Amino acid sequence: MRWSPPRWRRSSAIAAVLVLPLLTLAPAADAAGPLAPVSRTLNTLLGKASTSTQVTTLVHARTVATAERAVKQAGLTEITKFAKIGVVAARGTAAQVKAARRMAGVTYLENNDKLATHGSSGTVATRSAEARTTLTGANGKALDGSGVSIAIIDTGVDPTHPAFQADGKTRVVRSLKSVCTAGTGTSCLLDVPTSVDTDTTSLGGHGTHVTGIAAGNAFTLPDGSKVGGSAPGSKIVAISTGLAILVLGTDAALNWVLENHNAPCGAGVPASTCPPIKVINNSYGPSGGGAFDPSSATVQLQRALAAEGVVTVWANGNDGGDGSADLSNPPGQDPTPGIISVASYNDQGTGTRDGVVSDFSSRGLASNSATWPDVSAPGENILSSCRPYLLICSEGGQPENGPGALDIGTYNVISGTSMATPQITGIVAQLFQADPGATPGQIENAIKATAHKYANGAPYQPVGPYTSSYDKGTGLVDTVAAARSLGAAG
């Protein structure tokens, strides 16, 4: 967690993205036979560990059957598997992990790296609120994300918060919690009743705040402040990583969406009650950026999701920079259409569309456009759903009462690319409502091709069919223009 002086609020917590250590291919350390490559962190661990040290790893192969066979032959114990990308998570001794590298068909092994946190609603600047009041989707309803479910992979959510209530019940249609705390469980995700607050760990509040930005109800608070997410008509699937934020847990969450996005509440629940998941919010990633690793399970999962019609949205990071180094979140650098990285924009508390790039927003390497963010959205001084007893909310510094008489301190101000990302996630839901048949690539193109070219920061340069920059990408998202390009009426 770090702090940044606000430009229009007295204080503002900066909620950086969850930290994922960089995974890179390591050279084989043993010449006794052909060895599958491993992630950098696993290579380091195996170099220091005794033969009996317990290790959790993700074993990759071309098929899940091959990976399962290799795990069994090496003497490892299977924890869970990601069948569509041929990955099995397993636990055993360091010696057994080393043995798995020699098994036929194994292509890569990853460590179960730990993750940690870095620590106006923004809908005016993005024209998301304007789109809701002036445009209609293909279903004939106001463009508010209706007919779409949003998946939020984060610390959890409070389904009882007023931001998520509609017709006397929560809009959180399914809630799951990761139990992959040490790689010793037999199942990584468990169902939690949608009446239970899963956002109560030492990282509490991050997920509830993020969810409110993507999909919170529109309210005018008692002090006159306006709050609400980009897609208040959408449904929410919350996947809590809880206190122990690990690669295995977040990848398990992505894999769950891959396997369940068409019917997230089960085959017997109608889409009118629980629509398909069309977009995933990921406000986590590495501190300090780093090289894109196409071999990781995360990348394979998000590419499989894109192929099945699901957009993946990533926070670009909170490490600032000047273009001399690549500080962007590696998974967000994936060039696959439908994978979107988000920089933070400061609307200066006025909803202006000609503000500035946030100082903390991670920059890509100026000489390599593949590392640049895709688009900007407001992420500075964002007022969204919180609870005063949750850590990150209590540190926000600007508690606001909610719409009800008992809603004391249920909103607060936090800054970070974690807050910019769900702005785009909710907008993606609006765009799928405008054109339910759009591909993830068409959604990304609509966002980037219509982005507002605000002037602050690095100059725009030609990058493929767009102009972009290493600090703010193609510019500030323009929901109205993007939705109209996809056929929204109004």
Summary of the structure (lengths in Angstrom):
residues: 490
radius of gyration: 21.4
end to end distance: 42.6
largest distance: 70.4
contacts: 2054
relative contact order: 0.17
helix: 24%
strand: 26%
